[in-house]
């Protein structure tokens, strides 16, 4: 194991996990820009999917008393549809255009929410499924699928604890489905599940501990501000990646 690679990867996992523990999403937002130049874009996506599944599974166990499948079932149903075409895009199509579209959409959505402009939910089930489809697609294609769901939850003005738990639960299930699809499609190999993802687990556990401390010290308003900032950073990152590819 290359010590330098392990050190940089562990630092990325620590920072990404802290962000994830505070906002409920953002693991790939932090991890992708750091690791893509080192591992390569596709390898970074696969690594973050696997290491993120390990980390979120541990967090979900900690939050198990707050978990409700009923709250995320529609998002997950949509994700089941979205991850397959997203995986095909990752395997065979340049994602530059997708990055630009997602980035620009997220920036626009953050701007509208920051101006207190919200849409009225009229068809809750179908809207949640639609957001799940988008989230699943971009999780598989780019590794960044949390912001669309976070936008929905911010618009719905969900409590910070419930929103974070729902996002983490969604990602655990969605990541497992994405990885299973990746094994079938050929994006993921069994050996990808060992090595770096396991070596960086101590950094993930440290990040979970630090993130939990921060999460319980912030109020609902600050949580919403952090979530909006995370979505904005995600949009800017995706836009930059799309233009530079």
C-alpha positions as CSV (number, residue, x, y, z in Angstrom):
1,X,0.0,0.0,0.0
2,X,1.4,3.4,-1.0
3,X,1.6,5.4,2.2
4,X,1.2,8.8,0.4
5,X,-1.9,7.6,-1.5
6,X,-3.4,6.2,1.8
7,X,-2.7,9.5,3.6
8,X,-4.4,11.7,0.9
9,X,-7.3,9.3,0.5
10,X,-7.8,9.1,4.3
11,X,-7.8,12.9,4.5
12,X,-10.4,13.1,1.8
13,X,-12.5,10.4,3.5
14,X,-12.3,12.2,6.8
15,X,-13.3,15.6,5.4
16,X,-16.1,14.0,3.3
17,X,-17.4,12.1,6.3
18,X,-17.5,15.1,8.5
19,X,-19.5,16.9,5.8
20,X,-21.8,13.9,5.4
21,X,-22.5,13.6,9.1
22,X,-23.4,17.3,9.4
23,X,-25.5,17.8,6.3
24,X,-26.7,14.2,5.6
25,X,-25.1,14.3,2.2
26,X,-22.0,15.7,0.5
27,X,-19.7,12.8,0.7
28,X,-19.0,12.9,-3.0
29,X,-19.1,16.7,-3.2
30,X,-16.0,16.8,-1.0
31,X,-14.4,13.5,-2.1
32,X,-14.7,13.8,-5.9
33,X,-12.7,17.0,-6.4
34,X,-9.9,15.7,-4.2
35,X,-9.7,12.1,-5.4
36,X,-10.5,12.5,-9.2
37,X,-7.0,13.8,-10.1
38,X,-5.4,11.1,-8.0
39,X,-7.5,8.0,-8.8
40,X,-9.0,9.1,-12.0
41,X,-12.7,10.2,-12.4
42,X,-14.3,6.8,-12.8
43,X,-12.1,5.1,-10.1
44,X,-12.9,7.9,-7.7
45,X,-16.7,7.5,-8.3
46,X,-16.4,3.7,-7.6
47,X,-14.2,4.2,-4.5
48,X,-16.5,6.8,-3.0
49,X,-19.6,4.6,-3.7
50,X,-18.0,1.7,-1.8
51,X,-16.3,3.6,1.0
52,X,-19.5,5.7,1.3
53,X,-21.6,2.6,1.7
54,X,-19.4,1.3,4.5
55,X,-19.5,4.7,6.3
56,X,-23.2,5.3,5.8
57,X,-24.0,1.8,6.9
58,X,-22.1,2.5,10.2
59,X,-24.0,5.8,10.6
60,X,-27.3,4.2,9.9
61,X,-26.6,1.7,12.6
62,X,-26.1,4.6,15.0
63,X,-29.3,6.2,13.9
64,X,-31.3,2.9,13.7
65,X,-34.0,4.0,16.1
66,X,-34.9,7.0,13.9
67,X,-35.1,5.1,10.6
68,X,-38.3,4.8,8.7
69,X,-38.5,3.1,5.3
70,X,-42.0,4.6,4.7
71,X,-40.4,8.1,4.5
72,X,-37.9,7.1,1.8
73,X,-39.7,4.3,-0.1
74,X,-40.8,6.6,-3.0
75,X,-37.3,8.1,-3.4
76,X,-35.8,4.5,-3.4
77,X,-38.4,3.4,-6.0
78,X,-37.3,6.2,-8.3
79,X,-33.6,5.4,-7.6
80,X,-34.1,1.8,-8.7
81,X,-35.1,3.2,-12.1
82,X,-32.4,5.9,-12.3
83,X,-29.3,4.0,-11.4
84,X,-29.3,1.6,-14.4
85,X,-29.2,4.3,-17.1
86,X,-26.8,6.2,-14.9
87,X,-24.5,3.2,-14.7
88,X,-24.6,2.9,-18.5
89,X,-23.7,6.5,-18.9
90,X,-20.7,6.1,-16.6
91,X,-19.5,3.1,-18.6
92,X,-19.9,4.4,-22.2
93,X,-20.8,8.1,-22.4
94,X,-18.9,11.3,-21.6
95,X,-20.6,12.9,-18.6
96,X,-19.5,16.5,-19.4
97,X,-22.9,17.6,-20.6
98,X,-24.6,15.9,-17.7
99,X,-22.3,17.7,-15.2
100,X,-23.1,21.1,-16.8
101,X,-26.9,20.4,-16.7
102,X,-26.9,19.2,-13.1
103,X,-24.6,22.0,-12.0
104,X,-26.6,24.8,-13.6
105,X,-29.9,23.3,-12.3
106,X,-28.6,23.1,-8.7
107,X,-27.3,26.6,-8.7
108,X,-30.6,27.9,-10.0
109,X,-32.5,25.9,-7.4
110,X,-30.3,27.2,-4.5
111,X,-30.8,30.8,-5.7
112,X,-34.6,30.3,-5.7
113,X,-34.7,28.7,-2.3
114,X,-32.4,31.4,-0.9
115,X,-35.0,33.9,-2.1
116,X,-37.6,31.9,-0.2
117,X,-39.3,30.8,-3.4
118,X,-40.7,27.3,-3.0
119,X,-42.9,25.1,-5.1
120,X,-46.2,23.7,-3.7
121,X,-46.2,19.9,-3.5
122,X,-49.4,18.7,-5.1
123,X,-48.5,15.1,-6.1
124,X,-46.2,14.0,-3.2
125,X,-45.7,10.4,-4.3
126,X,-44.9,11.1,-7.9
127,X,-42.6,14.1,-7.0
128,X,-40.6,11.9,-4.6
129,X,-40.3,9.2,-7.2
130,X,-39.1,11.7,-9.8
131,X,-36.5,13.1,-7.4
132,X,-35.4,9.6,-6.7
133,X,-35.0,8.9,-10.4
134,X,-32.8,12.0,-10.8
135,X,-30.8,11.2,-7.6
136,X,-30.2,7.5,-8.6
137,X,-29.2,8.5,-12.1
138,X,-26.6,11.0,-11.0
139,X,-25.4,8.8,-8.2
140,X,-24.5,6.1,-10.7
141,X,-23.2,8.5,-13.4
142,X,-21.3,11.0,-11.4
143,X,-21.2,9.9,-7.8
144,X,-23.1,13.0,-6.8
145,X,-26.8,12.2,-6.2
146,X,-27.6,13.7,-2.9
147,X,-28.3,17.4,-3.8
148,X,-31.6,16.7,-5.7
149,X,-33.1,14.9,-2.7
150,X,-31.7,17.5,-0.3
151,X,-33.4,20.2,-2.4
152,X,-36.7,18.4,-2.1
153,X,-36.3,18.0,1.7
154,X,-35.3,21.7,2.1
155,X,-38.4,22.7,0.1
156,X,-40.5,20.5,2.3
157,X,-38.9,22.1,5.4
158,X,-38.1,18.8,7.1
159,X,-36.6,18.7,10.6
160,X,-32.8,18.4,10.5
161,X,-32.7,15.1,12.3
162,X,-35.3,13.5,10.1
163,X,-33.8,14.9,6.9
164,X,-30.3,13.7,7.7
165,X,-31.5,10.2,8.7
166,X,-33.7,9.9,5.6
167,X,-30.8,10.9,3.3
168,X,-28.4,8.5,4.9
169,X,-30.9,5.6,4.8
170,X,-31.6,6.4,1.2
171,X,-28.0,6.4,0.3
172,X,-27.3,3.1,1.9
173,X,-30.0,1.4,-0.1
174,X,-29.3,3.3,-3.3
175,X,-25.5,2.7,-3.1
176,X,-26.1,-1.0,-2.6
177,X,-28.3,-1.1,-5.6
178,X,-25.9,1.0,-7.6
179,X,-23.0,-1.3,-6.8
180,X,-25.0,-4.4,-7.6
181,X,-25.9,-2.9,-10.9
182,X,-22.3,-2.0,-11.4
183,X,-21.2,-5.6,-10.9
184,X,-23.7,-6.7,-13.5
185,X,-22.8,-4.0,-16.0
186,X,-19.1,-4.4,-15.4
187,X,-18.3,-1.0,-13.8
188,X,-17.4,-2.6,-10.5
189,X,-15.2,-5.6,-9.7
190,X,-15.3,-7.6,-6.4
191,X,-11.7,-6.6,-5.6
192,X,-12.8,-2.9,-5.5
193,X,-14.5,-3.7,-2.2
194,X,-11.2,-4.3,-0.4
195,X,-8.0,-2.4,-0.3
196,X,-8.4,1.4,0.0
197,X,-12.1,1.4,1.1
198,X,-11.1,-0.8,4.1
199,X,-7.8,1.0,4.9
200,X,-9.6,4.3,5.1
201,X,-12.3,3.1,7.5
202,X,-10.5,4.6,10.6
203,X,-10.6,8.0,8.9
204,X,-14.3,7.6,8.3
205,X,-15.0,6.6,11.9
206,X,-13.0,9.7,13.1
207,X,-15.0,11.8,10.7
208,X,-18.3,10.4,12.0
209,X,-17.3,11.3,15.5
210,X,-16.3,14.9,14.6
211,X,-19.4,15.3,12.4
212,X,-21.8,14.1,15.1
213,X,-20.3,16.6,17.6
214,X,-20.9,19.5,15.1
215,X,-24.4,18.3,14.1
216,X,-25.7,18.4,17.6
217,X,-24.4,21.9,18.2
218,X,-26.2,23.6,15.2
219,X,-29.8,24.7,15.0
220,X,-32.4,24.1,12.3
221,X,-31.7,27.4,10.6
222,X,-27.9,26.8,10.4
223,X,-28.5,23.3,9.2
224,X,-30.6,24.6,6.3
225,X,-27.9,27.2,5.5
226,X,-25.2,24.5,5.5
227,X,-27.3,22.2,3.3
228,X,-27.9,25.1,0.8
229,X,-24.2,25.8,0.8
230,X,-23.4,22.2,0.1
231,X,-25.8,22.1,-2.8
232,X,-24.3,25.3,-4.2
233,X,-20.8,23.9,-3.9
234,X,-22.0,20.7,-5.6
235,X,-23.5,22.7,-8.5
236,X,-20.3,24.8,-8.9
237,X,-18.2,21.7,-8.8
238,X,-20.3,19.9,-11.4
239,X,-20.4,22.9,-13.6
240,X,-16.6,23.3,-13.4
241,X,-16.1,19.6,-14.1
242,X,-18.4,19.7,-17.1
243,X,-16.7,22.7,-18.6
244,X,-13.1,21.4,-18.0
245,X,-13.8,17.8,-19.4
